[in-house]
């Protein structure tokens, strides 16, 4: 079974440009989460989808970040316009929506560098 | 903020048991203790979780004190591939809330 896949694995863009990150969760997982780790800091939650609905977006840093999950399958995270402080590793995770606490499976992450 | 406290780093000799402590003195009755780890350049990986009983799986054992205010993750025979940052996390049961990562413990397995 395929795990959580993210692409690209690396992205280098200039300040002011737009970047779109993609996450494909494990098939059948209704829960999809985005996290990021900025250099030297802890892994921080960004938002949580249940199917196509945003359940919790309290971690989104500002309105330059837009996450979508049309159709409840894969998700995209767009950063527009990118700033230097957006550099970091962006992780996606998914889990079953079974009503009990279940483990979350993480992707390998997308390393974003804004120059 | 994370509700757990862990030592920033630990060393363990290869082949020995690695015992990673975690304090969660404010844990609520409906919160589980989870452990994840992040090996360099990879995404976090689930290890184990428990409520109040000790748990064991193919990766590790989890020992939770009777008052549930602390726990220990045990890797019975550490290998070099176990070098990683280990995160102890508390999460509410029966919900799929976000994971709140703290600083974790950086475990170095020494050859």
Backbone of each chain as ProteinMPNN parsed JSONL, in Angstrom:
{"seq_chain_A": "XXXXXXXXXXXXXXXXXXXXXXXXXXXXXXXXXXXXXXXXXXXXXXXXXXXXXXXXXXXXXXXXXXXXXXXXXXXXXXXXXXXXXXXXXXXXXXXXXXXXXXXXXXXXXXXXXXX", "coords_chain_A": {"N_chain_A": [[0.857, -1.199, 0.0], [0.547, 2.216, -0.862], [2.171, 4.903, 0.779], [1.799, 8.117, 2.377], [2.253, 10.573, 0.032], [4.275, 13.203, -1.137], [4.884, 16.02, -3.179], [6.561, 18.721, -4.829], [9.719, 17.147, -3.797], [11.688, 18.88, -3.18], [11.91, 22.421, -3.407], [12.955, 25.403, -4.79], [12.516, 28.765, -4.738], [12.101, 32.198, -5.742], [11.77, 35.067, -3.658], [8.539, 36.406, -3.491], [7.496, 34.919, -5.525], [5.207, 32.27, -6.493], [4.319, 29.176, -5.025], [3.226, 25.826, -5.17], [2.398, 23.178, -3.194], [1.934, 19.666, -3.069], [-0.062, 17.035, -1.712], [-0.688, 13.637, -1.434], [-2.811, 11.664, 0.247], [-3.001, 8.577, 2.174], [-4.978, 6.126, 0.632], [-8.413, 6.245, 1.315], [-8.191, 7.535, 3.712], [-9.713, 9.93, 5.576], [-8.918, 12.064, 7.12], [-6.652, 14.709, 6.799], [-3.64, 16.376, 7.241], [-1.627, 19.307, 7.488], [1.664, 20.255, 8.256], [4.516, 22.166, 9.342], [8.055, 22.663, 9.494], [10.07, 25.096, 10.466], [13.388, 26.303, 10.069], [15.349, 25.273, 12.761], [13.274, 25.348, 14.523], [10.345, 23.963, 16.204], [8.192, 21.323, 14.967], [5.289, 22.493, 13.524], [1.768, 22.656, 13.576], [-0.423, 23.264, 10.829], [-2.956, 23.046, 9.337], [-6.065, 21.138, 9.27], [-7.884, 18.853, 7.443], [-11.056, 17.291, 7.101], [-12.155, 15.028, 5.025], [-13.239, 17.012, 2.409], [-13.531, 19.282, 3.872], [-12.438, 22.004, 5.892], [-11.356, 21.4, 8.989], [-9.874, 22.458, 11.055], [-8.07, 25.296, 10.993], [-6.33, 26.746, 12.422], [-3.593, 26.995, 12.615], [-2.578, 28.188, 10.369], [-0.377, 30.533, 9.04], [-0.793, 33.077, 7.82], [-2.66, 35.047, 5.388], [-1.367, 34.508, 3.062], [-1.128, 31.905, 2.633], [-2.802, 29.189, 1.238], [-4.88, 26.481, 1.455], [-6.235, 23.618, -0.096], [-8.61, 21.016, -0.724], [-10.067, 19.652, -2.809], [-12.753, 17.555, -3.598], [-11.996, 15.833, -1.678], [-9.761, 14.213, -1.819], [-6.627, 14.379, -2.813], [-4.509, 17.029, -1.569], [-3.647, 20.491, -1.824], [-1.238, 22.992, -1.064], [-0.815, 26.271, -1.265], [1.48, 28.897, -1.549], [1.535, 32.281, -1.686], [2.246, 35.609, -2.106], [5.493, 34.136, -1.863], [7.593, 34.437, 1.019], [10.765, 35.09, 2.628], [10.772, 33.973, 5.182], [9.154, 31.798, 4.931], [10.533, 29.609, 4.293], [11.355, 26.209, 4.828], [10.507, 22.88, 5.991], [7.756, 21.209, 4.779], [5.279, 19.18, 5.939], [2.951, 16.595, 5.291], [0.23, 14.739, 6.572], [-1.844, 11.847, 7.117], [-4.835, 10.212, 8.297], [-7.136, 7.641, 9.386], [-10.653, 8.244, 9.658], [-12.021, 7.217, 12.055], [-13.327, 7.594, 14.38], [-12.072, 6.92, 16.7], [-8.978, 7.45, 18.414], [-6.325, 7.385, 16.221], [-3.304, 6.398, 14.584], [-1.303, 8.784, 12.889], [-0.064, 9.021, 9.627], [2.851, 10.107, 8.124], [4.105, 12.001, 5.353], [7.164, 12.305, 3.379], [7.855, 14.889, 3.247], [8.165, 18.275, 1.942], [10.799, 20.218, 1.028], [11.111, 23.546, 1.215], [12.67, 26.304, -0.104], [13.104, 29.674, 0.036], [14.461, 32.273, -1.716]], "CA_chain_A": [[0.0, 0.0, 0.0], [1.333, 3.439, -0.93], [2.041, 5.773, 1.932], [1.518, 9.517, 2.061], [3.262, 11.065, -0.9], [4.323, 14.656, -1.296], [5.778, 16.546, -4.184], [7.893, 18.162, -5.044], [10.477, 16.877, -2.58], [12.417, 20.117, -2.936], [11.537, 23.542, -4.254], [13.673, 26.649, -4.536], [11.85, 29.846, -5.469], [12.497, 33.536, -5.328], [10.798, 35.838, -2.882], [7.507, 37.014, -4.306], [6.906, 33.934, -6.434], [4.171, 31.377, -5.979], [4.657, 27.752, -5.028], [2.133, 24.952, -4.775], [2.82, 21.869, -2.706], [0.841, 18.697, -3.199], [-0.036, 15.882, -0.813], [-1.633, 12.549, -1.687], [-2.897, 10.859, 1.474], [-3.262, 7.151, 1.991], [-6.33, 5.926, 0.131], [-9.396, 5.947, 2.345], [-7.993, 8.376, 4.893], [-10.471, 11.168, 5.498], [-8.171, 13.139, 7.786], [-5.408, 15.144, 6.16], [-3.045, 17.455, 8.031], [-0.403, 19.949, 7.031], [2.558, 20.761, 9.289], [5.789, 22.624, 8.796], [9.164, 22.91, 10.415], [10.972, 26.171, 10.064], [14.751, 26.011, 10.546], [15.66, 25.469, 14.168], [12.073, 25.399, 15.366], [9.603, 22.724, 16.32], [7.187, 21.042, 13.942], [4.067, 23.216, 13.877], [0.527, 22.343, 12.861], [-0.985, 24.316, 9.979], [-4.401, 22.854, 9.275], [-6.615, 19.796, 9.276], [-9.069, 18.592, 6.628], [-11.806, 16.054, 7.154], [-12.595, 14.976, 3.627], [-12.905, 18.271, 1.74], [-13.822, 20.395, 4.767], [-11.399, 22.433, 6.823], [-11.798, 21.171, 10.365], [-9.109, 23.335, 11.949], [-7.026, 25.991, 10.256], [-5.795, 27.689, 13.393], [-2.149, 27.13, 12.5], [-2.168, 28.864, 9.138], [0.308, 31.731, 9.514], [-1.369, 34.321, 7.292], [-3.48, 34.814, 4.203], [-0.565, 34.134, 1.885], [-1.205, 30.456, 2.557], [-4.128, 28.702, 0.885], [-4.935, 25.027, 1.327], [-7.473, 23.102, -0.68], [-8.721, 19.559, -0.841], [-11.254, 19.469, -3.624], [-13.084, 16.153, -3.798], [-11.618, 15.048, -0.509], [-8.654, 13.267, -2.054], [-5.339, 15.015, -2.572], [-4.57, 18.413, -1.089], [-2.587, 21.405, -2.233], [-0.94, 24.127, -0.198], [-0.218, 27.3, -2.105], [2.053, 30.047, -0.862], [1.544, 33.331, -2.685], [3.613, 35.461, -2.586], [6.393, 33.545, -0.868], [8.539, 35.283, 1.73], [11.949, 34.355, 3.089], [10.483, 33.216, 6.405], [8.364, 30.615, 4.61], [11.445, 28.487, 4.072], [11.253, 25.16, 5.827], [10.029, 21.605, 5.477], [6.306, 21.1, 4.919], [4.865, 17.79, 6.042], [1.551, 16.236, 5.201], [-0.071, 13.492, 7.259], [-3.238, 11.425, 6.973], [-5.282, 9.159, 9.205], [-8.523, 7.226, 9.226], [-11.633, 8.961, 10.465], [-12.746, 6.07, 12.578], [-13.992, 7.933, 15.637], [-11.164, 6.698, 17.83], [-7.668, 7.997, 18.077], [-5.548, 6.503, 15.362], [-2.0, 6.956, 14.253], [-1.186, 9.587, 11.685], [1.068, 8.64, 8.773], [3.433, 11.306, 7.543], [4.904, 11.946, 4.146], [8.583, 12.616, 3.541], [7.994, 16.335, 3.338], [8.672, 19.118, 0.853], [11.723, 21.236, 1.541], [10.927, 24.798, 0.476], [13.678, 27.336, 0.127], [12.77, 30.944, -0.604], [15.703, 33.061, -1.767]], "C_chain_A": [[0.884, 1.236, 0.0], [1.093, 4.249, 0.328], [1.633, 7.161, 1.502], [2.641, 10.021, 1.153], [3.145, 12.564, -1.063], [5.257, 15.009, -2.44], [5.514, 18.012, -4.452], [8.592, 17.839, -3.724], [11.288, 18.105, -2.187], [11.9, 21.199, -3.874], [12.327, 24.768, -3.822], [13.021, 27.731, -5.382], [12.35, 31.183, -4.952], [11.374, 34.177, -4.525], [9.815, 36.506, -3.828], [6.861, 36.045, -5.288], [5.859, 33.096, -5.71], [4.653, 29.939, -6.044], [3.44, 26.965, -4.557], [2.681, 23.59, -4.404], [1.633, 20.92, -2.784], [1.047, 17.544, -2.231], [-1.103, 14.885, -1.255], [-1.695, 11.667, -0.446], [-3.037, 9.379, 1.138], [-4.725, 6.991, 1.584], [-7.279, 5.543, 1.268], [-9.252, 6.763, 3.612], [-8.727, 9.7, 4.711], [-9.731, 12.355, 6.11], [-6.881, 13.444, 7.035], [-4.922, 16.382, 6.893], [-1.831, 18.018, 7.303], [0.359, 20.476, 8.257], [3.77, 21.386, 8.59], [6.801, 22.789, 9.91], [10.026, 23.981, 9.792], [12.317, 25.907, 10.72], [14.916, 26.311, 12.029], [14.462, 25.485, 15.092], [11.381, 24.038, 15.399], [8.644, 22.548, 15.15], [5.867, 21.67, 14.399], [2.908, 22.798, 12.98], [0.08, 23.534, 12.035], [-2.49, 24.179, 9.884], [-4.776, 21.398, 9.104], [-7.876, 19.762, 8.409], [-9.736, 17.304, 7.095], [-12.555, 15.974, 5.826], [-12.259, 16.327, 2.992], [-13.092, 19.489, 2.637], [-12.644, 20.715, 5.678], [-11.927, 22.318, 8.249], [-11.145, 22.164, 11.324], [-8.018, 23.989, 11.116], [-6.336, 27.024, 11.14], [-4.296, 27.912, 13.265], [-1.668, 27.831, 11.246], [-1.606, 30.236, 9.498], [-0.295, 33.043, 9.028], [-2.095, 34.016, 5.984], [-2.666, 34.595, 2.928], [-0.606, 32.628, 1.668], [-2.644, 30.036, 2.257], [-4.07, 27.198, 0.689], [-6.283, 24.619, 0.77], [-7.427, 21.58, -0.711], [-10.026, 19.252, -1.574], [-11.509, 17.985, -3.843], [-12.658, 15.26, -2.663], [-10.512, 14.044, -0.736], [-7.333, 13.954, -1.766], [-5.552, 16.453, -2.117], [-3.415, 19.212, -1.675], [-2.448, 22.513, -1.212], [-0.178, 25.141, -1.047], [0.296, 28.424, -1.239], [2.237, 31.14, -1.908], [1.308, 34.697, -2.032], [4.515, 34.908, -1.483], [7.333, 34.583, -0.27], [9.685, 34.422, 2.259], [11.63, 33.466, 4.286], [9.61, 31.989, 6.163], [9.243, 29.389, 4.36], [11.328, 27.477, 5.202], [10.83, 23.86, 5.173], [8.544, 21.489, 5.798], [5.921, 19.624, 4.874], [3.355, 17.672, 5.903], [1.374, 14.908, 5.931], [-1.532, 13.132, 7.009], [-3.555, 10.338, 7.982], [-6.728, 8.82, 8.899], [-9.424, 8.104, 10.079], [-12.557, 7.926, 11.077], [-13.474, 6.376, 13.875], [-13.182, 7.606, 16.865], [-9.796, 7.212, 17.434], [-6.857, 6.957, 17.311], [-4.243, 7.189, 15.005], [-2.092, 7.743, 12.962], [0.059, 9.155, 10.936], [1.558, 9.88, 8.05], [4.126, 11.006, 6.222], [6.337, 12.351, 4.432], [8.843, 14.112, 3.59], [8.452, 16.983, 2.042], [9.555, 20.179, 1.473], [11.608, 22.468, 0.655], [12.009, 25.785, 0.883], [13.282, 28.571, -0.667], [14.017, 31.822, -0.539], [15.429, 34.484, -2.259]], "O_chain_A": [[1.851, 1.314, 0.757], [-0.011, 4.286, 0.872], [1.17, 7.357, 0.378], [3.823, 9.903, 1.476], [2.046, 13.117, -1.118], [6.291, 14.37, -2.636], [4.386, 18.488, -4.32], [8.11, 18.215, -2.656], [11.543, 18.34, -1.005], [11.501, 20.915, -5.003], [12.361, 25.122, -2.644], [12.98, 27.623, -6.608], [12.938, 31.28, -3.874], [10.196, 33.863, -4.698], [10.205, 37.096, -4.835], [5.789, 36.327, -5.823], [5.662, 33.204, -4.499], [5.313, 29.535, -7.002], [2.719, 27.392, -3.656], [3.347, 22.933, -5.205], [0.484, 21.317, -2.591], [2.174, 17.129, -1.965], [-2.268, 15.241, -1.428], [-0.719, 10.989, -0.125], [-3.171, 8.992, -0.023], [-5.604, 7.652, 2.138], [-6.995, 4.651, 2.068], [-10.105, 6.69, 4.497], [-8.41, 10.487, 3.819], [-9.893, 13.496, 5.678], [-6.12, 12.541, 6.685], [-5.685, 17.316, 7.137], [-1.112, 17.305, 6.604], [-0.229, 21.062, 9.167], [4.009, 21.157, 7.404], [6.47, 23.016, 11.073], [10.628, 23.793, 8.735], [12.375, 25.344, 11.814], [14.667, 27.423, 12.494], [14.611, 25.62, 16.307], [11.783, 23.097, 14.713], [8.328, 23.501, 14.438], [5.393, 21.417, 15.506], [3.07, 22.615, 11.774], [0.187, 24.678, 12.475], [-3.228, 25.075, 10.295], [-3.933, 20.543, 8.833], [-8.809, 20.539, 8.614], [-9.057, 16.338, 7.442], [-13.466, 16.757, 5.555], [-11.103, 16.748, 3.033], [-12.837, 20.614, 2.209], [-11.951, 19.823, 6.166], [-12.83, 23.05, 8.655], [-11.769, 22.643, 12.271], [-7.139, 23.305, 10.592], [-5.828, 28.038, 10.662], [-3.778, 28.915, 13.757], [-0.467, 28.046, 11.079], [-2.269, 31.019, 10.178], [-0.3, 34.027, 9.769], [-2.137, 32.87, 5.534], [-3.229, 34.508, 1.837], [-0.165, 32.135, 0.629], [-3.582, 30.467, 2.928], [-3.308, 26.698, -0.138], [-7.322, 25.186, 1.109], [-6.363, 20.96, -0.723], [-10.954, 18.667, -1.015], [-10.605, 17.242, -4.226], [-12.926, 14.059, -2.678], [-10.335, 13.122, 0.06], [-6.952, 14.102, -0.605], [-6.638, 17.014, -2.264], [-2.351, 18.672, -1.978], [-3.421, 22.918, -0.577], [0.947, 24.895, -1.484], [-0.376, 28.856, -0.303], [2.977, 30.976, -2.878], [0.243, 34.911, -1.452], [4.307, 35.192, -0.303], [7.805, 35.487, -0.96], [9.587, 33.197, 2.327], [12.142, 32.352, 4.4], [9.353, 31.221, 7.09], [8.743, 28.271, 4.232], [11.217, 27.839, 6.374], [10.797, 23.752, 3.947], [8.131, 21.651, 6.946], [6.2, 18.919, 3.903], [2.597, 18.538, 6.341], [2.264, 14.057, 5.911], [-2.355, 14.002, 6.725], [-2.666, 9.634, 8.461], [-7.447, 9.584, 8.255], [-8.998, 8.641, 11.102], [-13.711, 7.777, 10.677], [-14.167, 5.513, 14.415], [-13.567, 7.979, 17.973], [-9.503, 7.385, 16.251], [-6.736, 5.804, 17.725], [-4.11, 8.408, 15.115], [-2.861, 7.408, 12.062], [1.113, 8.948, 11.536], [0.777, 10.61, 7.44], [4.657, 9.916, 6.005], [6.691, 12.695, 5.56], [9.941, 14.544, 3.941], [9.039, 16.34, 1.171], [9.12, 20.944, 2.334], [11.97, 22.431, -0.521], [12.221, 26.055, 2.065], [13.143, 28.52, -1.889], [14.559, 32.082, 0.536], [16.354, 35.289, -2.366]]}, "seq_chain_B": "XXXXXXXXXXXXXXXXXXXXXXXXXXXXXXXXXXXXXXXXXXXXXXXXXXXXXXXXXXXXXXXXXXXXXXXXXXXXXXXXXXXXXXXXXXXXXXXXXXXXXXXXXXXXXXX", "coords_chain_B": {"N_chain_B": [[0.922, 24.909, 23.177], [3.277, 22.289, 23.899], [2.398, 19.603, 26.06], [4.187, 18.098, 27.363], [7.345, 17.106, 28.804], [10.66, 16.556, 27.944], [14.009, 15.205, 28.043], [16.591, 17.031, 26.338], [18.555, 15.643, 24.886], [20.046, 12.359, 24.459], [22.312, 9.635, 24.887], [23.031, 6.342, 23.703], [24.385, 3.105, 23.778], [24.981, 1.033, 20.975], [22.967, -1.841, 20.561], [22.225, -1.95, 23.183], [19.519, -1.339, 25.539], [17.46, 1.43, 24.953], [16.185, 3.933, 26.932], [13.773, 6.209, 27.059], [12.676, 8.994, 28.738], [9.622, 10.7, 29.723], [7.78, 13.424, 30.887], [4.492, 14.142, 31.817], [2.752, 15.688, 33.523], [0.346, 17.046, 33.688], [-1.542, 15.609, 32.377], [-4.729, 14.642, 31.134], [-7.608, 12.623, 32.036], [-8.717, 11.535, 29.741], [-6.77, 11.519, 27.836], [-4.342, 10.156, 25.688], [-1.01, 8.79, 25.641], [1.339, 9.327, 23.207], [3.978, 8.276, 21.071], [6.254, 9.454, 18.717], [8.769, 9.471, 16.157], [11.426, 11.184, 14.451], [13.461, 10.522, 11.957], [16.43, 11.716, 10.502], [15.817, 13.864, 7.778], [13.493, 12.6, 7.073], [9.882, 12.088, 7.274], [7.9, 12.445, 10.306], [7.436, 9.479, 12.269], [5.134, 7.164, 13.449], [5.288, 5.46, 16.567], [4.241, 4.173, 18.968], [1.417, 3.989, 21.217], [-0.463, 4.649, 24.249], [-2.814, 4.33, 26.982], [-3.149, 3.791, 29.859], [-2.247, 1.298, 30.539], [0.691, -0.72, 30.177], [2.287, -0.975, 27.024], [3.266, -2.873, 24.15], [4.905, -3.259, 21.071], [6.163, -4.229, 17.821], [8.182, -2.431, 17.537], [8.759, -1.062, 19.944], [8.482, -0.631, 23.56], [6.104, 0.718, 25.833], [6.01, 2.231, 28.871], [3.912, 3.265, 31.329], [3.482, 5.236, 34.162], [1.711, 4.548, 37.217], [0.238, 6.721, 38.157], [0.035, 8.079, 35.857], [1.537, 10.311, 35.213], [3.97, 10.299, 34.078], [6.05, 8.679, 31.603], [7.857, 6.045, 29.916], [9.636, 5.349, 27.037], [10.803, 2.453, 25.566], [13.358, 1.194, 23.663], [14.271, -1.876, 22.842], [16.665, -3.099, 21.835], [18.796, -1.168, 20.717], [19.691, 0.165, 17.539], [21.923, 1.597, 15.074], [20.252, 2.77, 13.258], [18.222, 3.721, 14.767], [18.814, 6.209, 15.59], [17.556, 9.355, 16.072], [15.09, 12.006, 16.459], [12.96, 11.869, 19.156], [9.593, 12.092, 19.967], [7.358, 12.752, 22.537], [3.969, 12.778, 23.083], [0.791, 14.041, 24.059], [-2.57, 13.235, 23.479], [-6.035, 13.784, 22.981], [-8.364, 11.22, 23.528], [-10.44, 9.461, 21.188], [-10.722, 11.447, 19.329], [-9.607, 13.213, 16.448], [-7.606, 15.13, 16.637], [-5.112, 17.66, 15.977], [-1.572, 16.995, 16.108], [0.538, 18.051, 18.613], [3.7, 18.954, 18.574], [6.566, 18.875, 20.636], [9.859, 19.799, 21.645], [11.206, 17.414, 21.753], [13.394, 14.501, 22.209], [16.686, 14.152, 21.306], [18.092, 11.335, 20.238], [21.089, 9.653, 20.305], [22.642, 6.947, 18.911], [25.334, 5.082, 19.751], [28.12, 3.6, 18.165]], "CA_chain_B": [[2.187, 24.437, 23.707], [3.333, 20.875, 24.21], [2.104, 19.314, 27.45], [5.155, 17.102, 27.807], [8.725, 17.535, 29.025], [11.615, 15.5, 27.644], [15.399, 15.677, 28.005], [16.906, 17.432, 24.974], [19.35, 14.648, 24.168], [20.493, 11.177, 25.177], [23.171, 8.699, 24.157], [22.829, 4.941, 24.038], [25.275, 2.233, 23.019], [24.32, 0.102, 20.06], [22.687, -3.147, 21.14], [21.652, -1.807, 24.524], [18.17, -0.783, 25.576], [17.348, 2.882, 25.079], [15.032, 4.29, 27.754], [13.521, 7.643, 26.88], [11.643, 9.413, 29.677], [8.74, 11.812, 29.37], [6.875, 13.878, 31.933], [3.224, 14.734, 31.362], [2.098, 15.768, 34.836], [-0.998, 17.64, 33.588], [-2.343, 14.793, 31.469], [-6.12, 14.439, 31.536], [-8.034, 11.229, 32.04], [-9.087, 11.069, 28.413], [-5.639, 11.723, 26.931], [-3.402, 9.078, 25.464], [0.394, 9.13, 25.429], [1.826, 8.873, 21.904], [5.384, 8.507, 20.743], [6.666, 9.511, 17.323], [10.175, 9.82, 15.985], [11.782, 11.711, 13.157], [14.807, 10.239, 11.492], [16.891, 12.829, 9.679], [15.346, 14.014, 6.399], [12.261, 11.858, 6.834], [8.733, 12.574, 8.019], [7.698, 11.772, 11.589], [6.978, 8.098, 12.188], [4.447, 6.678, 14.641], [5.938, 4.329, 17.231], [3.38, 3.445, 19.89], [0.627, 4.838, 22.09], [-1.134, 3.948, 25.331], [-3.634, 5.132, 27.887], [-2.66, 3.588, 31.217], [-1.543, 0.027, 30.609], [1.921, -0.814, 29.397], [2.047, -1.451, 25.665], [4.444, -3.347, 23.425], [4.731, -3.68, 19.685], [7.407, -4.712, 17.236], [9.202, -1.391, 17.573], [9.126, -0.54, 21.251], [7.561, -0.805, 24.68], [5.727, 1.955, 26.5], [5.709, 2.016, 30.278], [3.232, 4.441, 31.877], [3.376, 5.119, 35.611], [0.343, 4.329, 37.684], [-0.463, 8.009, 38.243], [0.035, 8.561, 34.472], [2.207, 11.6, 35.086], [5.193, 10.141, 33.301], [6.139, 7.423, 30.861], [9.169, 5.731, 29.355], [9.675, 4.571, 25.799], [11.962, 1.56, 25.59], [13.782, 0.501, 22.451], [14.966, -2.949, 23.565], [18.004, -3.363, 21.304], [18.964, -0.022, 19.832], [20.624, 0.084, 16.42], [22.305, 2.913, 14.564], [19.106, 3.33, 12.544], [17.294, 4.326, 15.719], [19.22, 7.599, 15.834], [16.434, 10.179, 15.617], [14.455, 12.814, 17.496], [11.789, 11.152, 19.648], [8.597, 13.012, 20.503], [6.317, 12.258, 23.42], [2.836, 13.663, 22.797], [-0.488, 13.631, 24.619], [-3.685, 13.536, 22.582], [-7.338, 13.387, 23.495], [-8.896, 10.002, 22.936], [-11.681, 9.513, 20.404], [-10.745, 12.603, 18.446], [-8.496, 13.211, 15.49], [-7.009, 16.455, 16.721], [-3.739, 17.851, 15.537], [-0.481, 16.604, 16.987], [1.365, 19.184, 19.061], [5.07, 18.492, 18.785], [7.474, 19.677, 21.434], [11.237, 19.77, 21.147], [11.635, 16.033, 21.652], [14.716, 14.065, 22.673], [17.571, 13.697, 20.227], [18.755, 10.106, 20.67], [22.27, 9.253, 19.532], [23.065, 5.581, 19.145], [26.787, 5.082, 19.586], [28.612, 2.276, 17.73]], "C_chain_B": [[2.108, 22.95, 24.027], [3.074, 20.683, 25.704], [3.074, 18.305, 28.014], [6.527, 17.728, 27.968], [9.647, 16.356, 28.795], [13.032, 16.056, 27.726], [15.769, 16.005, 26.564], [17.702, 16.393, 24.202], [19.747, 13.504, 25.087], [21.406, 10.378, 24.264], [22.849, 7.282, 24.607], [23.769, 4.116, 23.175], [24.46, 1.272, 22.166], [24.157, -1.262, 20.725], [22.111, -3.103, 22.538], [20.231, -1.268, 24.421], [18.241, 0.732, 25.744], [16.066, 3.183, 25.831], [14.838, 5.794, 27.694], [12.379, 8.074, 27.799], [10.813, 10.58, 29.157], [7.871, 12.147, 30.568], [5.648, 14.527, 31.328], [2.314, 14.859, 32.575], [0.684, 16.342, 34.772], [-1.914, 16.839, 32.663], [-3.752, 14.589, 32.025], [-6.503, 12.97, 31.393], [-8.361, 10.662, 30.67], [-7.968, 11.268, 27.391], [-4.718, 10.514, 26.893], [-1.985, 9.651, 25.405], [0.828, 8.498, 24.113], [3.326, 9.126, 21.816], [5.555, 8.454, 19.23], [8.172, 9.739, 17.293], [10.385, 10.376, 14.586], [13.245, 11.413, 12.893], [15.18, 11.328, 10.491], [16.384, 12.752, 8.244], [14.129, 13.16, 6.066], [11.104, 12.51, 7.583], [8.615, 11.853, 9.351], [7.066, 10.396, 11.403], [6.335, 7.711, 13.509], [5.196, 5.489, 15.235], [4.915, 3.522, 18.025], [2.507, 4.437, 20.629], [-0.045, 3.988, 23.151], [-1.917, 4.901, 26.206], [-3.142, 4.993, 29.324], [-1.942, 2.256, 31.387], [-0.259, 0.089, 29.806], [1.598, -1.438, 28.048], [3.363, -1.891, 25.032], [4.044, -3.647, 21.99], [6.096, -4.059, 19.13], [8.523, -3.686, 17.297], [9.684, -1.096, 18.985], [8.128, -0.979, 22.315], [7.306, 0.552, 25.313], [5.316, 1.613, 27.914], [5.127, 3.313, 30.826], [3.091, 4.242, 33.374], [1.913, 5.049, 36.034], [-0.449, 5.635, 37.767], [-0.537, 8.699, 36.87], [0.746, 9.894, 34.272], [3.529, 11.502, 34.351], [5.172, 8.793, 32.584], [7.562, 7.247, 30.345], [8.984, 4.908, 28.091], [10.94, 3.729, 25.834], [12.174, 0.956, 24.209], [14.692, -0.628, 22.927], [16.397, -3.217, 23.096], [18.297, -2.285, 20.247], [19.992, -0.306, 18.736], [20.927, 1.498, 15.931], [21.131, 3.584, 13.848], [18.057, 3.93, 13.469], [17.705, 5.743, 16.098], [18.17, 8.524, 15.221], [16.036, 11.125, 16.742], [13.151, 12.126, 17.865], [10.851, 12.143, 20.351], [7.57, 12.258, 21.346], [5.163, 13.26, 23.347], [1.621, 13.145, 23.538], [-1.602, 14.098, 23.688], [-4.971, 13.031, 23.208], [-7.822, 12.143, 22.761], [-10.165, 10.293, 22.148], [-11.832, 10.786, 19.597], [-9.529, 12.551, 17.551], [-7.824, 14.562, 15.463], [-5.583, 16.465, 16.206], [-2.764, 17.312, 16.582], [0.3, 17.86, 17.339], [2.745, 18.646, 19.418], [5.813, 19.445, 19.715], [8.858, 19.627, 20.817], [11.776, 18.348, 21.019], [12.992, 15.763, 22.265], [15.514, 13.583, 21.47], [18.361, 12.514, 20.75], [19.897, 9.776, 19.726], [22.611, 7.825, 19.892], [24.544, 5.5, 18.783], [27.28, 3.694, 19.195], [29.583, 1.671, 18.737]], "O_chain_B": [[1.053, 22.419, 24.373], [3.485, 21.51, 26.519], [2.801, 17.708, 29.055], [6.836, 18.749, 27.353], [9.454, 15.285, 29.37], [13.241, 17.249, 27.503], [15.306, 15.326, 25.648], [17.542, 16.271, 22.987], [19.782, 13.643, 26.309], [21.294, 10.432, 23.04], [22.445, 7.055, 25.747], [23.934, 4.39, 21.986], [23.41, 0.774, 22.571], [25.077, -1.772, 21.365], [21.572, -4.095, 23.027], [19.798, -0.806, 23.366], [18.991, 1.244, 26.575], [14.986, 2.75, 25.429], [15.649, 6.557, 28.22], [11.254, 7.591, 27.669], [11.236, 11.335, 28.281], [7.292, 11.258, 31.192], [5.754, 15.363, 30.431], [1.259, 14.23, 32.653], [-0.099, 16.148, 35.701], [-2.946, 17.344, 32.22], [-3.939, 14.391, 33.226], [-5.823, 12.188, 30.728], [-8.29, 9.452, 30.459], [-8.216, 11.187, 26.188], [-4.369, 9.936, 27.922], [-1.792, 10.84, 25.152], [0.703, 7.288, 23.922], [3.857, 10.065, 22.41], [5.071, 7.542, 18.559], [8.769, 10.149, 18.288], [9.629, 10.082, 13.661], [14.141, 11.977, 13.521], [14.337, 11.799, 9.729], [16.503, 11.722, 7.581], [13.776, 13.015, 4.896], [11.318, 13.381, 8.426], [9.169, 10.767, 9.517], [6.263, 10.183, 10.494], [6.926, 7.907, 14.57], [5.679, 4.621, 14.508], [4.741, 2.328, 17.785], [2.829, 5.625, 20.664], [-0.189, 2.775, 22.996], [-1.714, 6.115, 26.176], [-2.758, 5.987, 29.941], [-1.115, 2.108, 32.287], [-0.145, 0.868, 28.859], [0.743, -2.318, 27.944], [4.428, -1.355, 25.337], [2.983, -4.216, 21.73], [7.065, -4.193, 19.876], [9.692, -4.033, 17.128], [10.879, -0.9, 19.206], [7.101, -1.596, 22.033], [8.177, 1.421, 25.328], [4.403, 0.819, 28.14], [5.786, 4.351, 30.787], [2.628, 3.191, 33.816], [1.011, 5.442, 35.295], [-1.648, 5.664, 37.488], [-1.11, 9.782, 36.749], [0.559, 10.537, 33.24], [4.143, 12.522, 34.036], [4.39, 7.901, 32.913], [8.361, 8.185, 30.342], [8.27, 3.905, 28.08], [12.026, 4.242, 26.104], [11.293, 0.297, 23.658], [15.802, -0.352, 23.381], [17.255, -3.536, 23.919], [18.072, -2.481, 19.052], [21.023, -0.933, 18.979], [20.273, 2.463, 16.325], [21.025, 4.811, 13.83], [17.112, 4.572, 13.01], [16.998, 6.406, 16.858], [17.923, 8.488, 14.016], [16.579, 11.055, 17.844], [12.331, 11.831, 16.996], [11.27, 12.919, 21.21], [6.997, 11.259, 20.912], [5.369, 14.459, 23.531], [1.433, 11.933, 23.641], [-1.574, 15.217, 23.176], [-4.997, 11.996, 23.873], [-7.704, 12.033, 21.54], [-10.872, 11.263, 22.423], [-12.943, 11.162, 19.222], [-8.533, 11.906, 17.879], [-7.506, 15.084, 14.395], [-4.948, 15.425, 16.028], [-3.087, 17.191, 17.764], [0.675, 18.637, 16.461], [2.925, 17.974, 20.433], [5.7, 20.665, 19.593], [9.006, 19.436, 19.61], [12.709, 18.108, 20.252], [13.655, 16.667, 22.773], [15.069, 12.717, 20.717], [19.216, 12.678, 21.621], [19.709, 9.637, 18.518], [22.845, 7.52, 21.062], [24.946, 5.808, 17.661], [26.9, 2.708, 19.826], [30.086, 0.568, 18.525]]}, "name": "protein", "num_of_chains": 2, "seq": "XXXXXXXXXXXXXXXXXXXXXXXXXXXXXXXXXXXXXXXXXXXXXXXXXXXXXXXXXXXXXXXXXXXXXXXXXXXXXXXXXXXXXXXXXXXXXXXXXXXXXXXXXXXXXXXXXXXXXXXXXXXXXXXXXXXXXXXXXXXXXXXXXXXXXXXXXXXXXXXXXXXXXXXXXXXXXXXXXXXXXXXXXXXXXXXXXXXXXXXXXXXXXXXXXXXXXXXXXXXXXXXXXX"}
